[in-house]
Amino acid sequence: MPNLIRHWRTQGITLGVGAIGVAAFITVDLPLPWLLGPLFACLVAAILGLDLKGIRIASESMRTVLGVAVGASITAALLARLDTMLLSIMLIPPFVIAIGLIGYPYFRRICGYDRATAFYSAMPGGLSDMLLFGEAAGGNLRSMSLIQVTRVLVIVAVLPFILDHGLGMDLSQLSNSDHHFPPLSQLAIMLFCAVAGWWGGIKIGLFGPAILGPLILAAIASVAGWLTVRPPADLILAAQFFIGLHVGATYTGITTSELRHDILAALGYCVLIAAISAAFCGLIIAVNLAPPIETLLAFSPGGQAEMALLALVVGADVAHVVAHHLIRILVVIFGAPLFFRFFK
């Protein structure tokens, strides 16, 4: 019973810290207050020693909302022009290889990590998959976790400012959009896609089942003409809140040594991958393979859910962005263990 009370108290404190972060970001008019507010508030609170805990079930449930929102954006008209993305998508494997070839020596030679920790910290794949592979290979689970989470955090934190101040994108359109709920028939289809997709994704061992399962079912319903609207803005704002809360709370229990070694190493790595991303984006934009906004979001190796969310917020071609990140994650999931065994 005391453990249960402590658990609920910790989650209550986490929610309170997240809410303070939202209020602070709204007050000073910073971009994406519902995502970045709780993320930074929980990050600061965790570094200060506050005991926080992300609400995993809420975070996973909100990912199904994003999956449905992205799936609803995939229409028959959009599929008809998938061929226009192929040349850009073909650059994803060399993009991943470039990150690995620079990231691994950086973590191994400069930061002093063992082979497994260095290799799987450098791989820009899904957090859970990289931690699973890295732990099985004998890597340091805590270091890999902090490095991978910091990669996602930095990209999610920096991109909105680039989009807002650098490219003049309106990041408030989701918050200012109509918050009415769609017809009950459409809500029923969304609910089915979310629940059945999540459950089915788990059953077949799909990576990122909470977002990919609902995305696939919602895309089928959208292409068939059954699903014609996205989830309401309020649900997408809630998704932002719980995802930001979850990422920020991951830093709970961080020590001075970890801050000095793992986080600094991760920040240096972020500078390296930013340079690689900029080079690929510059090439794609120069030869006119894809529009600048879509290219920036597609070649920023952040979390799959977070990049889909940013694409929704700025009104980018969501299918273009998601397709590139799916290919990136597939390349890393299937290629990383083979490369590690080969080089080992």
Secondary structure as UniProt FT lines:
FT   HELIX           2..27
FT   TURN            28..29
FT   HELIX           33..47
FT   TURN            48..49
FT   HELIX           56..72
FT   HELIX           76..79
FT   TURN            80..81
FT   HELIX           82..85
FT   HELIX           86..89
FT   TURN            90..91
FT   HELIX           92..105
FT   HELIX           106..110
FT   HELIX           115..122
FT   HELIX           127..136
FT   TURN            137..138
FT   HELIX           141..161
FT   HELIX           162..166
FT   TURN            171..176
FT   HELIX           184..203
FT   TURN            204..205
FT   HELIX           209..224
FT   HELIX           233..249
FT   TURN            250..253
FT   HELIX           256..258
FT   HELIX           259..263
FT   HELIX           264..286
FT   TURN            287..288
FT   HELIX           292..298
FT   HELIX           304..314
FT   HELIX           318..343
//
